[in-house]
């Protein structure tokens, strides 16, 4: 008789642990959602030369920020505390960056082409999408696809 109660207790504890794990997973989905930024840079991008990508928090209109001002944030002497990611993009390769969704501000993705011709930055408004697919052209952003949650 005692062994029967012991088995039920173990099953009850196991069920309780599973329920706690499920609740923790659900709580994590709503608050700490991440965003994947996938960049496809064909071999012709930037004339075959390496370029840089910067992702940063923004709280102002991007239209007022010039290419030179944005580049100074990345390459300047003083590090910009709002930069979330910076890395080289090698033509002919794909790059994936995962952003933590905890921030309160909008995000901008910048591409520093040797000779930009068209769109060189992208603004992402809160709430951030689950995934951002960016197709680069020779000297510009050719196409952007957002996948919402």
C-alpha positions in Angstrom: 0.0 0.0 0.0 2.8 2.4 0.8 4.5 1.6 -2.5 1.3 2.6 -4.4 1.2 6.0 -2.8 4.9 6.5 -3.4 4.4 6.0 -7.1 1.5 8.5 -7.3 3.6 11.0 -5.5 6.4 10.7 -8.0 4.0 11.0 -10.9 2.5 14.1 -9.2 5.9 15.7 -8.7 6.9 14.9 -12.4 3.6 16.5 -13.6 4.3 19.5 -11.4 7.8 19.9 -12.8 6.5 19.6 -16.4 3.9 22.2 -15.7 6.5 24.6 -14.2 8.8 24.1 -17.3 5.9 24.7 -19.7 4.9 27.9 -17.8 8.5 29.1 -17.8 8.7 28.5 -21.6 5.5 30.4 -22.2 6.6 33.3 -20.0 9.9 33.5 -21.9 8.1 33.6 -25.3 6.3 36.9 -24.5 9.0 38.9 -22.8 12.4 38.0 -24.2 11.5 37.3 -27.8 14.5 37.5 -30.2 14.7 38.8 -33.8 16.9 37.1 -36.4 18.4 39.4 -39.0 19.6 37.4 -42.1 21.6 39.3 -44.7 22.3 37.8 -48.1 25.2 39.5 -49.9 25.7 38.1 -53.4 29.2 38.1 -54.8 28.5 41.4 -56.7 27.6 43.3 -53.5 29.8 46.3 -53.0 31.8 45.4 -56.1 33.0 42.3 -54.4 34.7 44.3 -51.6 33.9 43.8 -47.9 31.5 46.2 -46.3 30.3 46.7 -42.8 26.9 46.4 -41.1 25.9 48.1 -37.9 22.7 47.5 -35.9 21.8 50.0 -33.3 19.0 51.3 -31.1 17.5 54.6 -32.4 15.2 57.1 -30.9 15.1 59.7 -33.5 14.0 60.0 -37.2 16.6 58.3 -39.4 15.9 60.8 -42.3 17.9 63.5 -40.4 21.0 61.3 -40.1 23.5 61.5 -42.9 25.7 58.6 -44.2 28.7 60.3 -42.7 27.1 60.8 -39.3 26.1 57.1 -39.2 29.6 56.0 -40.3 31.2 58.1 -37.6 29.1 56.2 -35.0 30.7 53.0 -36.2 34.2 54.1 -37.1 34.6 57.1 -34.8 37.0 57.4 -31.9 34.2 57.2 -29.3 32.2 54.0 -29.2 28.4 54.5 -29.6 26.7 52.8 -26.6 23.5 52.1 -28.7 25.3 49.7 -31.1 23.9 46.2 -30.8 26.0 44.6 -33.5 28.7 45.5 -35.9 30.5 43.2 -38.3 31.9 42.8 -41.7 29.8 41.5 -44.6 31.7 39.4 -47.1 30.2 39.3 -50.6 29.1 35.8 -51.6 28.1 34.9 -48.0 25.0 35.1 -45.7 25.2 36.6 -42.2 22.8 36.0 -39.4 22.6 38.2 -36.3 20.2 37.5 -33.4 18.9 40.5 -31.4 17.5 40.4 -27.9 14.0 41.8 -28.0 14.3 43.4 -24.5 15.1 47.0 -25.8 12.5 49.7 -25.6 13.5 51.6 -28.7 13.3 51.1 -32.4 16.3 49.6 -34.2 18.1 50.6 -37.4 20.3 48.4 -39.7 23.0 50.2 -41.6 25.2 49.0 -44.5 28.3 51.0 -45.3 28.8 50.5 -49.0 31.9 51.9 -50.7 29.6 54.0 -53.0 26.0 53.8 -51.7 23.4 54.2 -54.4 19.9 54.0 -52.9 18.8 52.6 -49.6 21.7 51.9 -47.3 19.7 51.7 -44.0 16.6 50.1 -42.7 14.4 51.1 -39.8 12.6 48.4 -37.6 9.8 49.6 -35.4 8.8 48.0 -32.1 7.6 45.4 -31.7 10.4 43.9 -33.7 9.5 41.1 -36.1 10.6 37.5 -35.6 12.9 37.6 -38.6 14.2 40.2 -41.1 15.5 38.9 -44.4 17.7 41.5 -46.2 18.9 41.0 -49.8 21.7 43.3 -50.7 22.4 44.5 -54.3 25.5 46.0 -55.7 25.4 49.3 -53.7 22.1 49.2 -51.9 19.5 47.2 -50.0 17.5 45.5 -52.8 14.8 43.7 -50.9 13.6 43.3 -47.3 11.1 40.7 -46.0 9.7 40.8 -42.5 8.3 37.7 -40.8 6.0 38.7 -37.9 5.4 36.6 -34.9 
